Amino acid sequence: MSRRDVIVLGAGAAGTAAAWHLARSGCHVRVVHAAAGATALWNGVVDGLPGTPSPAESELLSLLGICAPTSPAKLLNIFGILREADAHDDALLDVASARPALVLVPTLPRAAWDGEAIAAGLRAHAGGRFDAQTIAIPDLLLPGELAWPDGAIACALDDDARRAAFEWSLTEKLATWKNTATALLLPPWLGVSKPYAKPLEKALGVGVGEVASGLAAAAGLRFVHRRDALFAHLGVEVHRSRCEAIDRDGESVRLTLKSGELVTGTHLLVAFGGFVSGALQVPRHPAISLVPAFQRSVPSLTLRADFLRVGARGKELAINGSTYGTTPEDLAHTLAGPALLDALGVLAADDGSPYGSPLPFVRIAGDALADAPRTFGHALRGGIRAAQKLLNA
Ligand SMILES: Cc1cc2nc3c(=O)[nH]c(=O)nc-3n(C[C@H](O)[C@H](O)[C@H](O)COP(=O)(O)OP(=O)(O)OC[C@H]3O[C@@H](n4cnc5c(N)ncnc54)[C@H](O)[C@@H]3O)c2cc1C
């Protein structure tokens, strides 16, 4: 295979998987990305990865600190509700593989954490398989940290001195439970650049894990950290700037970035996500400013690319002939099947190349794709597959 110059637009689960596969297959890879997408806000739970992961998927999952147990994991959210998942950030407590007898849940003077409710939820959902008990640890956080968001506490726990104090509070409290407690459930705080769940588990001698994060918390931050380390290790060239336009230039493709840079390559992998990453928008139409805003919504891409078409259910977005544009009912009416807003994206042919413009050197993956499930697993698996198709094109 000749050495290819591939641009990967986007660095969420799909772009990262594609860039990893392409770089280790010998391509020169440039990744262009800006700001956070859905993956950076991800909660640590992986759906959309049914069955046994392929050897390539398993290798990447492990590099990203994600476990894929042989049977579905059972994870907890902030309400103590258990739910199944195909895989998860390895800091999350999987009660299916940990098989705890008694889970301790701290009560903390913090509005975002209701230990009593989580323990009650856990008991209700455990179906008698294990018990849950609250444990008061008021000094687990320093007074100044009480109002911090979870992600900031996770970053603070990358520091060894802060960890020592945190561990000391826990060791002291857990002494009473030494022979009965088998697991400790914590908020999503267990480190970012230095994942802390396993070291803490070793120090305390019980299973330790987090609940699934809320928005912009530890799991997404850990992903970003591991992704950046992976790119550095693979020698992937990274351009952190918003892409404003994609142009074809003979046999090559050219991206114009907000920074003023031009990035060119022989191949392009589009993994720029959807509404969450800001790749898709519902703009206001300036010419009809007297019309109520909700009647002016026409989803479109936020960058210029003449060969990418926005649509859903296999069709370009149909504007219903009204000067007012698409109505919210057209876009999101849940009674008519899956919400259209969830399905909107870039239309693609069966081989993942752009619909209506059969370009063998372009592939689309992840949330960017119209009609694709919006899951971490689908984005990761789709990123690897799109990269393989690009290599075989
Ligand atoms: C709060 C939340 C909870 C979730 N919960 C779950 C769950 O429980 N289970 C599950 O499986 N999935 C969950 N998901 C969904 C999952 O995280 C996404 O489906 C997946 O991460 C999408 O990855 P992606 O790479 O396709 O897109 P993204 O992660 O959105 O990445 C898009 C990338 O494109 C870049 N980009 C966009 N436009 C431009 C531009 N013009 N120029 C340069 N760069 C650009 C962004 O910077 C970003 O790097 C959740 C998502 C969120 C937000």
PDBQT file of the ligand as one rigid body, heavy atoms in Angstrom, charges set to zero:
ROOT
HETATM    1  C1  LIG A 401     -24.189  13.447  28.092  1.00  0.00    +0.000 C 
HETATM    2  C2  LIG A 401     -23.981  12.280  27.180  1.00  0.00    +0.000 A 
HETATM    3  C3  LIG A 401     -24.264  11.000  27.621  1.00  0.00    +0.000 A 
HETATM    4  C4  LIG A 401     -24.058   9.920  26.778  1.00  0.00    +0.000 A 
HETATM    5  N1  LIG A 401     -24.361   8.681  27.234  1.00  0.00    +0.000 NA
HETATM    6  C5  LIG A 401     -24.057   7.615  26.473  1.00  0.00    +0.000 A 
HETATM    7  C6  LIG A 401     -24.259   6.303  26.972  1.00  0.00    +0.000 A 
HETATM    8  O1  LIG A 401     -24.757   6.110  28.091  1.00  0.00    +0.000 OA
HETATM    9  N2  LIG A 401     -23.884   5.259  26.181  1.00  0.00    +0.000 N 
HETATM   10  C7  LIG A 401     -23.328   5.447  24.934  1.00  0.00    +0.000 A 
HETATM   11  O2  LIG A 401     -22.941   4.482  24.287  1.00  0.00    +0.000 OA
HETATM   12  N3  LIG A 401     -23.194   6.682  24.418  1.00  0.00    +0.000 NA
HETATM   13  C8  LIG A 401     -23.546   7.763  25.147  1.00  0.00    +0.000 A 
HETATM   14  N4  LIG A 401     -23.413   9.021  24.630  1.00  0.00    +0.000 N 
HETATM   15  C9  LIG A 401     -23.171   9.176  23.174  1.00  0.00    +0.000 C 
HETATM   16  C10 LIG A 401     -21.729   9.020  22.764  1.00  0.00    +0.000 C 
HETATM   17  O3  LIG A 401     -20.929   9.726  23.664  1.00  0.00    +0.000 OA
HETATM   18  C11 LIG A 401     -21.581   9.546  21.321  1.00  0.00    +0.000 C 
HETATM   19  O4  LIG A 401     -22.477   8.853  20.459  1.00  0.00    +0.000 OA
HETATM   20  C12 LIG A 401     -20.181   9.362  20.761  1.00  0.00    +0.000 C 
HETATM   21  O5  LIG A 401     -19.238   9.760  21.719  1.00  0.00    +0.000 OA
HETATM   22  C13 LIG A 401     -20.038  10.160  19.467  1.00  0.00    +0.000 C 
HETATM   23  O6  LIG A 401     -18.701  10.181  19.054  1.00  0.00    +0.000 OA
HETATM   24  P1  LIG A 401     -18.294  10.918  17.697  1.00  0.00    +0.000 P 
HETATM   25  O7  LIG A 401     -16.815  10.744  17.598  1.00  0.00    +0.000 OA
HETATM   26  O8  LIG A 401     -19.120  10.470  16.565  1.00  0.00    +0.000 OA
HETATM   27  O9  LIG A 401     -18.653  12.468  17.907  1.00  0.00    +0.000 OA
HETATM   28  P2  LIG A 401     -18.109  13.549  18.950  1.00  0.00    +0.000 P 
HETATM   29  O10 LIG A 401     -17.614  12.929  20.180  1.00  0.00    +0.000 OA
HETATM   30  O11 LIG A 401     -19.192  14.571  19.049  1.00  0.00    +0.000 OA
HETATM   31  O12 LIG A 401     -16.843  14.172  18.232  1.00  0.00    +0.000 OA
HETATM   32  C14 LIG A 401     -16.933  15.140  17.226  1.00  0.00    +0.000 C 
HETATM   33  C15 LIG A 401     -15.565  15.783  17.036  1.00  0.00    +0.000 C 
HETATM   34  O13 LIG A 401     -15.649  16.648  15.899  1.00  0.00    +0.000 OA
HETATM   35  C16 LIG A 401     -15.056  17.890  16.211  1.00  0.00    +0.000 C 
HETATM   36  N5  LIG A 401     -15.664  18.916  15.359  1.00  0.00    +0.000 N 
HETATM   37  C17 LIG A 401     -16.976  19.147  15.098  1.00  0.00    +0.000 A 
HETATM   38  N6  LIG A 401     -17.110  20.141  14.196  1.00  0.00    +0.000 NA
HETATM   39  C18 LIG A 401     -15.847  20.544  13.886  1.00  0.00    +0.000 A 
HETATM   40  C19 LIG A 401     -15.325  21.538  13.024  1.00  0.00    +0.000 A 
HETATM   41  N7  LIG A 401     -16.094  22.305  12.250  1.00  0.00    +0.000 N 
HETATM   42  N8  LIG A 401     -13.982  21.695  12.974  1.00  0.00    +0.000 NA
HETATM   43  C20 LIG A 401     -13.151  20.908  13.729  1.00  0.00    +0.000 A 
HETATM   44  N9  LIG A 401     -13.614  19.938  14.543  1.00  0.00    +0.000 NA
HETATM   45  C21 LIG A 401     -14.936  19.774  14.615  1.00  0.00    +0.000 A 
HETATM   46  C22 LIG A 401     -15.280  18.086  17.699  1.00  0.00    +0.000 C 
HETATM   47  O14 LIG A 401     -14.297  18.955  18.206  1.00  0.00    +0.000 OA
HETATM   48  C23 LIG A 401     -15.098  16.637  18.195  1.00  0.00    +0.000 C 
HETATM   49  O15 LIG A 401     -13.715  16.374  18.375  1.00  0.00    +0.000 OA
HETATM   50  C24 LIG A 401     -23.586  10.122  25.450  1.00  0.00    +0.000 A 
HETATM   51  C25 LIG A 401     -23.306  11.412  25.000  1.00  0.00    +0.000 A 
HETATM   52  C26 LIG A 401     -23.501  12.491  25.849  1.00  0.00    +0.000 A 
HETATM   53  C27 LIG A 401     -23.226  13.869  25.339  1.00  0.00    +0.000 C 
ENDROOT
TORSDOF 0
